[in-house]
Amino acid sequence: MRWLIRFIVGMLLLALTGAAYQAVDLALDAQLYPPPGRLVDVGGHELHLRCMGEGIPTVVLESANMGWSLYWTTIQFDLARLTRVCSYDRAGLGWSERGPSPRTGRHIANELHTLLARARVSGPFILVGHSLGGFVTRLYYETHREDVAAMVLVDAHHERQFDEEEFREFIAAVRTAFPIMGAATTLGITRLMLTLDVLPPLFARQEKGAPPDIRPMLRAGWAKTRYFATMADEEASLEATASQVKRAGLLGDLPLIIVTAAGPTWWPDMPQDVDLSRFRHMWLNLQADLLKLSTNSRQVFADKSTHFVNFDQPEIIVEQVRQLIEFSRPASGPSAMRQPTMLKPESVAIPFMKPAVDP
């Protein structure tokens, strides 16, 4: 009994020490890495918005579930030479405060609209949505289509992905990890691992593709106590978001580019229960199906990329958005901006469909 009491007391002391370590370093990070943009109140909580460059249309960058504005650093700086580009942090990520639940795609899209309106960022917009961000941009278009000139979906989610066994197995494994990672972060374990350069493959691959000067800020973002809790909140609403997107309908003749990750590794730390060949086949078929969203669409393959194309091959996204900027600019007067522009057929995707063949 004495041994048991000592063990419990020791564990409690260790937990308190870890929590104190986490709290102190969170305060230090806040001083070392102030928000590079500005905080905007969207109704009870503030979101971080970073805009740079000048011109029309305005490019709006919407991140994946685990991403925030820093994930677009290379792309945003390159595109800012051409036009105005805005990235932001969804509630609970990066420098943004946590927001009310549930974190469905429609709720997030409404917050994005409020953010842009209150920050006086006007359209027309080219919306770029990565992964979960693809759902958000489509739901934004549903209610504010008059503001949208074009859209790029970067390895985006598909509303029917939960019909596929491979995706259900993948997402179940990912969700199982959230409580564990959340607890580890609260106790300072995640921060200690990052300090000792013990990065999970998922984070290591992203950091490798990030500019060196933002890597410390990425680590600070991953080590925030609210980071995994926010990811869990968004993932918990993913099925509800997919249902919302199903009801949102098609995009008409909106210029649409599908950028698909087709590298040899799609997820750097794929759960062992997932059959890689079947998952790849499933994902590429769903990506091809996204072309049906618009009568004015094309697909481009990032053949060296994981799911995180923005880190692995950012130049592909920059080039596709650059073309849309040129296509969307008015020939004479602002009214011309709202006219649909057909994508050039010669810019059609790199032929890389072999991975979609069932092995």
LUMMAR-59857 format. One line per 3 residues: number of its first residue (from 0); for each residue z, x, y of N, C-alpha, C. Coordinates in steps of 0.2 Angstrom, whole numbers, plus 2048, in hexadecimal, padded with zeros to 3 digits. Each point is the difference from the previous one (the first is absolute). Layout:
<atoms>
NUM = Z,X,Y,Z,X,Y,Z,X,Y; ...
</atoms>
This chain:
<atoms>
0 = 800,804,7FA,800,7FC,806,800,804,806; 804,806,800,800,804,806,7F9,803,801; 7FD,802,7FA,7F9,803,801,7FB,7FB,803
3 = 801,7FA,7FE,7FB,7FB,802,802,7FF,808; 806,7FF,802,801,7FF,807,7FE,806,804; 801,806,7FE,7FD,806,803,7F8,800,801
6 = 7FD,7FE,7FA,7F9,7FF,800,7FE,7FB,806; 803,7FA,800,7FE,7FB,804,801,802,808; 806,803,801,801,803,806,7FB,805,803
9 = 7FF,805,7FB,7FB,805,801,7F9,7FD,802; 7FE,7FB,7FC,7F9,7FD,802,800,7FC,807; 806,7FD,801,800,7FD,807,800,805,805
12 = 804,805,7FF,7FF,805,806,7F9,803,800; 7FD,801,7FB,7F9,803,800,7FC,7FB,804; 801,7F9,7FE,7FB,7FB,803,802,800,808
15 = 806,800,802,802,800,807,7FD,807,803; 800,805,7FD,7FD,806,803,7F9,800,801; 7FD,7FD,7FB,7F8,7FF,800,7FF,7FB,806
18 = 803,7FB,800,7FF,7FB,806,801,803,807; 805,804,800,802,803,807,7FA,805,802; 7FE,804,7FB,7FA,804,800,7FA,7FD,803
21 = 7FF,7FA,7FD,7FA,7FC,802,801,7FD,807; 806,7FE,802,801,7FD,806,7FF,805,806; 803,806,7FF,7FF,806,804,7F9,802,801
24 = 7FC,801,7FB,7FA,802,801,7FB,7FB,802; 801,7F9,7FF,7FD,7FB,804,800,801,807; 806,801,803,801,801,807,7FD,806,802
27 = 800,805,7FD,7FC,806,802,7F9,7FF,800; 7FD,7FD,7FB,7F9,7FE,800,7FE,7FC,806; 804,7FB,802,7FE,7FC,806,800,804,806
30 = 804,806,800,7FF,804,806,7FA,805,800; 7FF,802,7F9,7FA,805,800,7FA,7FD,800; 7FF,7FA,7FE,7FA,7FC,7FF,800,7FA,804
33 = 7FF,800,806,800,7F9,804,7F9,7FD,7FF; 800,7F9,801,7F9,7FD,7FF,7FB,803,804; 7FA,801,7FD,7FB,803,804,7FC,7FB,805
36 = 801,7F9,7FE,7FD,7FB,804,806,7FC,803; 7FF,7FA,801,805,7FC,803,803,7FA,7FC; 806,7FD,801,803,7FB,7FD,7FE,7F9,804
39 = 7FE,7FB,7FC,7FE,7FA,803,804,7FA,7FD; 804,7FC,803,803,7FB,7FE,7FB,7FA,7FD; 801,7FE,7FA,7FB,7FB,7FE,804,7FA,7FE
42 = 806,7FF,803,804,7FA,7FE,806,802,7FC; 805,803,803,806,802,7FC,800,806,7FD; 7FB,804,7FF,800,807,7FE,7FA,803,803
45 = 800,807,800,7FB,804,803,7FC,804,7FB; 7F9,800,802,7FC,803,7FC,7FD,806,804; 7FE,806,7FC,7FE,806,803,7F8,800,800
48 = 7FD,801,806,7F9,7FF,801,7FE,807,803; 7FA,803,7FE,7FE,806,803,7F8,7FF,801; 7FE,800,806,7F9,7FF,802,7FE,807,803
51 = 7F9,801,7FF,7FD,806,804,7F9,7FF,800; 7FD,804,805,7F9,7FF,801,7FE,7FA,805; 7FA,800,801,7FE,7FA,805,7F9,7FD,7FD
54 = 7FF,7FA,802,7F9,7FD,7FF,801,7FA,7FB; 7FA,7FD,7FF,800,7FA,7FC,7FB,801,7FB; 801,7FD,7FA,805,7FC,7FD,807,804,7FF
57 = 805,7FD,7FF,806,803,7FF,801,800,7F8; 802,806,7FD,801,801,7F9,807,7FF,7FF; 802,7FB,7FB,807,7FF,7FE,801,802,7F9
60 = 805,804,7FF,801,803,7F9,806,7FD,7FD; 7FF,7FD,7FA,805,7FD,7FC,802,803,7FA; 806,802,7FF,802,805,7FB,801,7FD,7F9
63 = 800,804,7FB,802,7FE,7F9,808,7FE,800; 802,7FD,7FA,807,7FE,800,805,806,801; 7FE,806,7FE,805,805,801,7FE,805,806
66 = 7FB,7FD,804,7FE,804,806,802,7FE,807; 7FF,804,805,802,7FE,807,7FB,804,804; 801,800,807,7FB,803,804,7FE,807,7FF
69 = 805,804,7FD,7FF,807,7FF,7FA,801,7FB; 7FF,7FB,7FB,7FC,800,7FB,7F8,801,803; 7FF,7FE,806,7FA,7FF,803,7FF,806,805
72 = 804,805,800,800,805,805,7F9,803,801; 7FD,803,7FB,7FA,803,800,7FA,7FC,802; 800,7FA,7FD,7FB,7FB,802,801,7FD,807
75 = 806,7FF,802,801,7FD,807,7FD,806,805; 802,806,7FF,7FE,805,805,7F9,801,800; 7FC,7FF,7FB,7F9,801,7FF,7FD,7FA,804
78 = 802,7FA,7FE,7FD,7FA,803,801,7FF,807; 806,803,803,802,800,807,7FB,803,804; 7FC,805,7FE,7FA,803,804,7FB,7FB,801
81 = 800,7FA,7FC,7FA,7FB,801,802,7FA,803; 806,7FE,7FF,802,7F9,803,808,800,800; 803,7FA,802,807,7FF,7FF,802,7FF,7F9
84 = 805,803,7FE,803,7FF,7F9,807,7FF,800; 802,7FB,7FC,808,7FE,800,802,800,7F9; 805,804,7FF,804,7FF,7F9,807,7FE,802
87 = 803,7FD,7FB,807,7FD,801,804,801,7FA; 806,7FF,800,805,800,7FB,802,7F8,7FE; 7FF,7FE,7FA,802,7F9,7FF,808,800,800
90 = 803,7FA,801,807,800,800,804,803,7FA; 804,805,802,804,804,7FB,7FD,806,7FE; 7FA,802,802,7FD,806,7FF,7FF,805,806
93 = 800,806,7FF,7FF,805,805,806,7FF,806; 7FE,7FE,806,804,800,805,802,7F8,802; 7FD,7FC,7FC,801,7F8,801,807,7FE,7FD
96 = 803,7FB,804,806,7FD,7FD,7FE,7FB,7FA; 805,7FF,7FC,7FE,7FB,7FB,7FF,7F9,803; 7FC,7FC,7FC,7FF,7F9,802,802,7FB,7FB
99 = 800,7FA,802,802,7FA,7FC,7FC,800,7FA; 803,7FD,7FA,7FC,7FF,7FA,7FE,7F8,800; 7FB,7FF,7FB,7FD,804,7FC,7FA,804,803
102 = 7FF,806,7FD,7FB,804,803,7F9,7FF,7FD; 7FE,7FA,801,7F9,7FE,7FE,7FB,803,804; 7F9,800,7FE,7FB,802,804,7FF,7FC,806
105 = 800,7FA,800,7FF,7FB,806,806,802,805; 806,801,7FE,805,801,804,7FF,807,804; 7FD,805,7FC,7FF,806,803,7FA,800,805
108 = 7FB,7FC,7FE,7FA,7FF,804,802,7FD,807; 804,7FB,7FF,803,7FD,807,804,805,804; 804,804,7FD,803,805,804,7FB,805,803
111 = 7FB,802,7FC,7FB,804,803,7FD,7FD,806; 7FE,7FA,800,7FD,7FC,805,805,800,806; 806,7FF,7FF,805,800,806,801,806,803
114 = 800,806,7FB,800,807,803,7FB,801,804; 7F9,7FF,7FE,7FB,802,804,800,7FC,807; 801,7F9,7FF,800,7FC,806,806,802,806
117 = 806,802,7FD,805,802,805,7FF,807,802; 7FC,804,7FD,7FF,807,802,7F9,800,804; 7FD,7FA,801,7FA,7FF,804,7FA,805,7FD
120 = 800,800,7F9,7FA,803,7FD,7FB,7FA,7FE; 7FB,801,804,7FB,7FA,7FF,7FA,802,7FB; 7FD,7FB,7FD,7FA,801,7FC,7FA,801,804
123 = 7FA,800,7FD,800,7FE,7F8,802,806,7FC; 802,7FF,7FA,803,805,7FC,7FC,801,7FA; 800,807,7FE,7FE,802,7F9,806,801,7FC
126 = 802,7FB,7FB,806,801,7FC,7FF,804,7FA; 804,805,7FF,800,805,7FA,806,7FF,7FC; 7FF,7FD,7FA,806,7FE,7FC,800,804,7FA
129 = 805,804,7FF,801,804,7F9,805,7FD,7FC; 7FE,7FF,7F9,804,7FD,7FB,802,7F9,802; 807,7FF,801,803,7FA,802,7FD,7FE,807
132 = 7FF,805,804,7FD,7FF,806,7FA,7FC,800; 7FC,800,7FB,7FA,7FC,7FF,802,7F9,800; 805,7FE,7FD,802,7F9,800,802,7FE,807
135 = 803,804,804,803,7FF,806,7FA,7FF,805; 7FB,804,800,7FA,7FF,804,7FC,7FA,7FF; 800,7FE,7F9,7FC,7FA,7FF,804,7FA,802
138 = 806,800,800,804,7FA,802,800,800,808; 800,806,803,7FF,800,807,7F9,7FD,802; 7FB,802,7FD,7FA,7FD,801,7FF,7F8,800
141 = 804,7FE,7FB,800,7F9,7FE,802,7FC,807; 805,802,803,803,7FC,806,7FD,803,807; 7FD,806,800,7FE,803,806,7F9,803,800
144 = 7FC,7FC,7FC,7F9,803,7FF,7FC,802,806; 801,7FC,806,7FD,801,806,801,807,803; 806,803,7FD,802,807,803,7FD,806,7FC
147 = 7FD,7FE,7FA,7FE,805,7FB,7F9,802,800; 7FE,806,801,7F9,802,800,7FD,802,7F9; 805,803,7FD,7FE,803,7F9,806,802,7FC
150 = 7FF,802,7FA,806,801,7FC,7FE,806,7FB; 805,804,7FE,800,805,7FB,806,7FF,7FB; 7FE,7FF,7FA,806,7FF,7FB,800,807,7FC
153 = 805,804,800,801,806,7FD,804,7FF,7FA; 7FC,801,7FA,803,7FF,7FA,806,7FA,800; 7FD,7FA,802,805,7FB,802,801,7FC,7FA
156 = 806,7FC,800,802,7FB,7FB,7FB,7FB,7FF; 800,7FD,7FB,7FB,7FA,7FE,805,7FA,7FE; 7FE,7FA,803,804,7FA,7FF,801,7FE,7F8
159 = 7FB,803,7FC,801,7FE,7F9,803,806,7FC; 803,805,803,802,805,7FC,806,7FF,7FB; 804,7FA,802,805,7FE,7FB,7FE,7FD,7FA
162 = 7F9,7FE,800,7FD,7FD,7FA,7FF,806,7FB; 800,806,802,7FF,806,7FB,806,803,7FD; 800,800,7FA,806,803,7FC,802,807,803
165 = 7FB,804,801,801,807,802,803,801,806; 7FE,7FB,805,804,800,807,807,7FE,7FF; 801,7FB,7FC,807,7FD,7FF,804,805,7FD
168 = 7FE,804,7FC,804,805,7FD,801,806,805; 7FC,802,804,800,805,805,806,7FD,805; 7FF,7FA,803,804,7FE,805,807,7FF,7FE
171 = 801,7FE,7F9,807,7FF,7FD,803,807,800; 7FD,805,7FE,803,807,800,802,802,807; 7FC,7FF,805,801,802,806,806,7FC,803
174 = 801,7FA,7FF,805,7FC,802,807,802,7FD; 800,802,7FA,806,802,7FC,803,807,804; 7FB,804,803,803,806,803,803,7FF,807
177 = 7FE,7FA,803,803,7FF,807,807,800,800; 804,7FC,7FC,807,800,801,803,807,7FF; 7FD,804,7FB,803,807,7FE,7FF,804,806
180 = 7FA,800,803,7FE,804,806,804,7FE,806; 801,7FA,801,804,7FD,805,807,803,800; 803,7FF,7FA,807,803,7FF,801,807,801
183 = 7FB,804,7FD,800,807,801,7FF,802,808; 7FC,7FC,803,7FF,802,808,807,7FF,803; 803,7FA,7FF,806,7FE,803,806,806,7FF
186 = 800,803,7FA,805,805,7FE,7FD,807,802; 7FB,800,804,7FD,807,802,7FD,804,7FB; 7FF,7FD,7FA,7FC,804,7FB,7F9,801,801
189 = 7FD,7FB,803,7F9,801,802,7FF,805,805; 804,800,805,800,805,805,801,807,7FD; 805,801,7FC,801,806,7FD,7FA,803,7FC
192 = 7FD,7FC,7FC,7FA,802,7FC,7FB,802,805; 7FF,7FC,806,7FB,802,805,801,807,803; 807,801,801,802,806,803,7FF,806,7FB
195 = 801,7FF,7FA,7FF,805,7FB,7F8,801,7FD; 7FC,7FC,804,7F9,800,7FE,7FE,7FD,7F9; 805,7FC,7FE,7FF,7FC,7F9,7FD,7FA,802
198 = 7F9,7FF,800,7FD,7FA,802,7FC,7FD,7FA; 801,7FA,7FF,7FC,7FC,7FB,7F9,801,801; 7FC,800,7FB,7F9,801,801,7FC,7FB,805
201 = 803,7FA,800,7FD,7FB,805,801,803,807; 806,802,802,801,803,807,7FD,807,801; 800,804,7FB,7FD,807,800,7F8,7FF,802
204 = 7FD,7FC,7FC,7F9,7FF,802,7FE,7FE,807; 804,7FB,802,7FF,7FE,807,802,805,805; 805,804,7FF,802,805,805,7FB,805,800
207 = 7FD,802,7FA,7FB,805,800,7FA,7FF,804; 7FE,7F9,801,7FA,7FE,804,802,7FF,807; 806,800,802,802,7FF,807,800,806,804
210 = 7FF,7FF,807,800,806,804,807,804,800; 800,806,800,807,804,7FF,805,7FE,805; 7FE,7FE,806,805,7FF,805,803,7F9,800
213 = 7FD,7FB,7FB,804,7FA,800,803,800,7F9; 800,805,7FC,803,7FF,7F9,808,800,801; 803,803,805,808,7FF,800,801,7F9,802
216 = 7FC,7FD,804,801,7F9,802,7FF,7FB,7FB; 7FB,801,7FB,7FF,7FC,7FA,806,800,7FC; 803,806,7FF,806,801,7FC,806,7FC,803
219 = 800,800,807,805,7FD,803,7FF,7F8,7FF; 7FA,7FE,800,7FF,7F9,7FF,801,7FE,7F9; 7FF,804,7FB,801,7FE,7F9,808,800,7FE
222 = 803,804,804,808,801,7FF,804,7FA,804; 7FC,7FC,803,804,7FB,804,803,7FB,7FB; 806,7FE,801,804,7FB,7FC,7FC,7FA,7FF
225 = 7FC,7FD,805,7FD,7FA,800,7F9,800,7FC; 7FE,806,7FF,7F9,801,7FE,7FE,7FD,7F9; 804,801,7FB,7FE,7FD,7FA,802,7F9,800
228 = 805,7FE,804,802,7F9,800,7FA,7FC,803; 7FD,802,805,7FB,7FD,803,7FA,800,7FC; 7FE,805,7FC,7FB,800,7FB,801,7FA,7FB
231 = 806,800,7FE,802,7FB,7FB,7FF,7F9,802; 802,7FF,807,7FF,7F9,803,7F9,7FE,800; 7FC,805,802,7F8,7FE,800,7FD,7FF,7F9
234 = 802,804,7FB,7FE,7FF,7FA,802,7FA,7FC; 806,7FE,802,803,7FA,7FD,7FC,7FA,803; 7FD,800,806,7FC,7FB,802,7F8,801,7FF
237 = 7FE,804,7FB,7F9,802,7FF,7FD,7FA,7FD; 803,7FD,7FB,7FC,7FA,7FD,7FF,7FB,805; 805,7FE,804,800,7FB,805,7FA,802,805
240 = 800,806,802,7FB,803,805,7F9,7FF,7FD; 7FF,801,7F9,7FA,800,7FD,7FD,7F8,800; 805,7FC,7FF,7FF,7F9,800,7FD,7FE,807
243 = 803,802,805,7FE,7FF,807,7F9,802,801; 7FF,806,7FE,7F9,803,801,7FB,7FC,7FC; 801,7FD,7FA,7FC,7FC,7FC,7FE,7FA,805
246 = 804,7FD,803,7FF,7FA,804,7FD,802,807; 800,806,802,7FD,802,806,7F8,800,800; 7FD,800,7FB,7F9,7FF,800,7FC,807,801
249 = 7F9,7FF,801,7FC,806,801,7FF,802,807; 7FD,805,801,7FF,803,807,7F9,7FF,803; 7FC,7FB,7FD,7FA,7FF,803,7FB,806,800
252 = 7FD,801,806,7FC,806,801,803,806,803; 807,800,800,803,805,804,7FE,807,7FD; 7FF,805,804,7FE,807,7FD,806,802,7FC
255 = 7FF,802,7FA,806,802,7FB,7FE,806,7FC; 805,805,800,7FF,806,7FC,805,800,7FB; 7FF,801,7FA,805,801,7FB,800,807,7FE
258 = 805,804,801,801,807,7FE,805,800,7FA; 7FD,803,7FB,803,7FF,7F9,802,807,7FE; 806,801,7FE,802,807,7FD,7FE,800,7F9
261 = 7FC,806,7FF,7FD,800,7F9,801,807,7FD; 805,804,802,801,806,7FE,803,800,7F9; 801,806,7FD,802,800,7F9,808,7FE,7FF
264 = 804,800,805,806,7FD,800,801,7FB,805; 802,7FA,7FE,801,7FB,805,807,7FF,803; 805,801,7FC,807,800,802,803,806,7FD
267 = 803,804,805,802,807,7FE,806,800,7FB; 803,7FA,7FF,806,800,7FB,7FF,7F9,7FC; 7FB,7FF,7FD,7FE,7FA,7FD,806,7FF,7FA
270 = 802,7FA,800,805,7FE,7FA,7FD,801,7F9; 804,803,7FC,7FD,801,7F9,7FE,7FA,7FC; 802,7FA,802,7FE,7FA,7FC,7F9,7FE,802
273 = 7FE,803,805,7F9,7FD,803,7FA,804,7FD; 7FC,7FD,7FD,7FA,803,7FD,7FB,802,806; 7FF,807,801,7FC,802,805,7F9,7FE,800
276 = 7FD,800,7FB,7F9,7FE,7FF,7FF,7F8,802; 804,7FC,7FD,800,7F9,801,801,7FF,808; 805,803,802,802,7FF,807,7FB,802,805
279 = 7FC,805,7FF,7FB,803,804,7FA,7FB,800; 7FF,7FD,7FA,7FA,7FB,7FF,802,7FA,804; 806,7FE,7FF,802,7FA,804,800,800,807
282 = 802,806,803,801,801,807,7F9,801,803; 7FB,803,7FD,7FA,801,803,7FC,7F9,800; 801,7FC,7FB,7FD,7FA,7FF,802,7FB,806
285 = 807,800,801,803,7FC,806,7FD,803,806; 800,806,801,7FD,803,806,7F9,7FE,802; 7FC,800,7FA,7F9,7FE,801,800,7F8,802
288 = 804,7FC,7FD,801,7F9,802,801,7FF,807; 804,804,804,801,7FF,807,7FA,800,804; 7FA,803,7FD,7FA,7FF,804,7FE,7F9,802
291 = 802,7FC,7FB,7FE,7F9,801,804,7FC,806; 804,803,803,804,7FD,805,7FB,7FF,806; 7FB,804,801,7FC,800,806,7F9,800,7FE
294 = 7FB,7FD,803,7F9,801,7FF,7FD,806,803; 805,804,803,7FE,806,804,805,805,7FE; 7FF,802,7FA,805,805,7FD,7FD,806,7FD
297 = 803,805,7FF,7FE,806,7FC,806,804,7FD; 7FF,803,7FB,806,804,7FD,7FE,808,800; 806,803,801,7FF,808,800,806,802,7FC
300 = 7FE,805,7FC,805,803,7FB,803,807,803; 806,801,7FF,804,806,802,801,803,7F9; 7FB,804,7FE,800,803,7F9,805,806,7FF
303 = 804,802,805,805,805,7FF,807,7FD,801; 800,7FA,801,807,7FD,803,804,7FC,7FB; 806,801,801,805,7FB,7FD,800,7FA,804
306 = 805,7FB,7FE,800,7FA,804,801,802,808; 803,806,801,801,801,807,7FA,804,803; 7FB,7FC,802,7FA,803,802,801,803,807
309 = 805,7FD,804,801,803,807,803,807,800; 803,802,7FA,802,807,800,7FB,804,7FC; 7FC,7FE,7FB,7FC,804,7FC,7F9,801,803
312 = 7FD,7FA,803,7F9,801,803,800,7FC,806; 804,802,805,800,7FC,806,7F9,800,804; 7FC,805,7FE,7FA,800,804,7FB,7FA,7FE
315 = 801,7FD,7FA,7FC,7FB,7FE,802,7FA,804; 806,7FE,801,802,7FB,804,7FE,801,807; 801,806,803,7FE,801,807,7F8,7FE,800
318 = 7FC,803,7FC,7F9,7FF,800,7FE,7F8,800; 803,7FD,7FB,7FE,7F8,800,803,7FD,806; 805,801,803,803,7FD,806,7FB,802,806
321 = 7FE,806,800,7FC,802,805,7F9,7FC,800; 7FE,7FF,7FB,7F9,7FC,7FF,802,7F9,803; 805,7FD,7FE,802,7F9,802,801,800,808
324 = 803,805,802,801,801,808,7F9,7FF,803; 7FB,804,7FE,7FA,800,803,7FC,7F9,7FF; 801,7FE,7FA,7FD,7F9,7FF,803,7FB,804
327 = 806,800,801,804,7FB,804,7FF,800,807; 7FF,805,803,7FF,801,807,7FB,7FC,803; 801,7FC,805,7FB,7FC,803,7FA,803,803
330 = 7FA,7FE,7FF,7FA,802,803,800,7FF,808; 802,7FA,802,801,7FE,807,805,7FB,801; 806,802,802,805,7FB,802,805,7FF,7FA
333 = 806,7FE,802,805,7FE,7FA,7FE,7FB,7FC; 7FC,7FB,802,7FE,7FB,7FB,7FC,802,7FA; 7FD,805,801,7FC,803,7FA,804,802,7FA
336 = 807,802,802,804,802,7FB,802,7FB,7FA; 7FF,7FA,802,802,7FB,7FB,7FA,7FE,7FB; 7FB,803,801,7FA,7FF,7FC,800,804,7FA
339 = 7FF,7FD,7FA,801,804,7FA,7FA,805,7FF; 802,806,7FE,7FC,806,7FF,7FF,802,7F9; 7FA,800,7FE,7FF,801,7F9,800,808,7FE
342 = 804,801,7FB,801,807,7FE,7F9,804,7FE; 7FF,806,802,7FA,803,7FE,800,801,7F8; 7FA,7FE,7FD,800,801,7F9,800,807,7FD
345 = 7FD,804,804,800,807,7FE,807,804,800; 805,7FC,802,807,803,800,804,7FD,7FA; 7FC,7FD,7FB,804,7FD,7FA,803,806,7FC
348 = 805,7FE,7FC,805,804,7FD,7FC,806,7FC; 804,805,7FF,7FF,805,7FB,800,7FD,7F9; 7FA,802,7FC,800,7FD,7FA,805,803,7FB
351 = 806,7FD,7FF,805,803,7FC,803,7FA,7FB; 7FC,7FD,7FD,803,7FA,7FC,801,801,7F9; 7FF,807,7FE,802,801,7F9,807,7FE,7FE
354 = 805,802,804,807,7FE,7FE,801,7F9,7FE; 7FC,7FB,803,801,7F9,7FE,7FD,7FE,7F9; 7FD,805,7FD,7FE,7FE,7F9,806,800,7FB
357 = 800,7FB,7FC,806,800,7FC,7FF,806,7FA; 805,804,800,800,805,7FB,800,7FE,7F9
</atoms>
